Structure formats: C-alpha cells, structure tokens
Amino acid sequence: MSNETQNSTARAAHVCLTPALLPLYNVAEYIVVVIDIFRATSSICYGIENGAEAIIPVSQVEECAAYREKGLDYLLAAERDGKVVEGFDFGNSPFSYTAEKVAGKTIVLTTTNGTHALHLSRSAKRIVIGSFLNLTALSNWLKSQHENVLLVCSGWKNNFNLEDTLFAGAVIEQLKTEGFELDDAAIAANDLFQLGKGDINEYLKKTSHSERLKKLGIEKDIEFCLQTDVITAIPVLDGERLVKLV
C-alpha cells in the first residue's frame, strides 16, 4: 500500500489479480474477499446459505482425506482440474451444496484455486467469501466495515482469469461511490465489468475456464454461478472453519 493511502483516513479498495501477486500486499491491513467464481466460492456461499454448519478449506487432497481418520461425520469434497477427485463425496459443483445434501453438515473442501488463495490470505484482518450469488449482500457489508478491502482473485493455477476479475469489478462498482481509494487493478477490474455487465453469461463464455468446464459437460454449473443476488449469506473464516457471518 502506498504511503499516501496509509496516511489517509480514506479506505482502500484494491484488487489482487492472482494469488501469485499476494506477496506484494500487506494482507494484514485488509479485509480479504476470496473470489473463485467457477466454482469454489460460489459453491461455498451456496452451501452456507443452505445450512451447512461449516466448511473447512484445506490446501491439499491429502489433508482432506486425513479427515476420514478422525471418525467424524464430515462430508469430504475434493476437486482438481475441474473434476471430482476419485474416492471423495463430491467436488465443487454448486449442485452438490443443496440443503438436502449439506444442511447441518460440516464439509472439508480442497480445490485447485480457491482454497489455495484463501490459505495465502490467512494473515488478513478478516476473510470473507464472494460470489455473484451474494454480490450485493457482500458489498453492503464491506461498505459498513470501515476497513481496507482486498479482493483476491483465485485465477487459474496462479494465472489471471476473466471471471474472478469481472466479479471484483462488480464489487468495485458498488464500492466506488463510497469514498474508497482504488488502485489500478481495481479500476481495470471495474472497466472490465462495464464491458461485460450487459450480459455477464455471454461475456464470460469466452473464458478459458468455462471452456474447460464445458468439456466436462457441466455448463449448468457456469449458468448457476453467474446468477446475481440469489442469496444473502456471507461465509467468514472463523479459525479453521468457514461459517455464516452473523
């Protein structure tokens, strides 16, 4: 963060375009919003909305598998390269996080990108989870916090991606009139949102990740993840567990 921002009473709203850039930020100065639109953070938000008691994010498949040995009634979810890892209950499709499947349950989750970004952000003042599903509820909460905000795009294997950045731009659209100071990445993300906001689904059909998911035959997941404001739950990290913010 620049000296100008540090010395100002204004809040900052910054965008980290990929987890590879996180070392450039003093994460401890921010509330971090972790973003992985296709599909981890969308599914986490949906699961918490649907009554999951908690979701425990872990970095590695082996960490997830180790919970089997704890003898607890946990659901184990593991995804790599868009596919469910063999031997696990499910992956990160939002259709696996319905009330019928997750209400009252604790889920242990590892994904290719989203849980990686979350673990790199652990020194933040607070970590919350963002998706188009809870866009306005999240943005309104951020406005009320009087803290700097860092929107962390999970990307794809540490590379930039369109869908996470466009969502970051959608949040900036709601924050930019509230006196937040924006960095160049936030301005660029918001400009990208202006290009795509007329038809987000159509705009994001060009993304490399949506192409990967289409090859797996899960276009319905993409459509689901691009619904706006269908839930109000905001998952927040409490210790090792993501729970509903109250």
MOFEN-V374705 format. One line per field, one symbol per residue. ss: DSSP state (a for helix, b for strand, c for the rest). burial: b if it has 16 or more other ideal C-beta (glycine too) atoms within 10 Angstrom, else e. A space follows every 50 residues. Layout:
ss->???
burial->???
//
This chain:
ss->ccaaaaaccccbbbbbccaaaaaaccaaabbbbbbccccaaaaaaaaaac cccbbbbcccaaaaaaaaaacccbbbbbbbccbbcccccbcccaaaccaa aacccbbbbbcccaaaaaaacccccbbbbbcaaaaaaaaaaaaaaccbbb bbbccbccbccaaaaaaaaaaaaaacccccbbcaaaaaaaaaaaaaaaaa aaaaaacaaaaaaaacccaaaaaaacccccccccbbbbccbbbbcc
burial->beeeeeeeeebbbbbbbbbebbeebebebbbbbbbbbbbbbbbbbbbbbb bbebbbbbeebeebbebeeeeeebbbbbbeebebbeebebbbbbebbeee bbeebbbbbbbbbbbbbbebbeebeebbbbbbbbbebbbebbbeeeebbb bbbbbbeeeebbbbbbbbbbbbbbbbeeebbbbebbebbbebbeebeeeb eebbeebebbeebeeeebeebbebbbbeeebbbbbbbeeebbbbbe
//
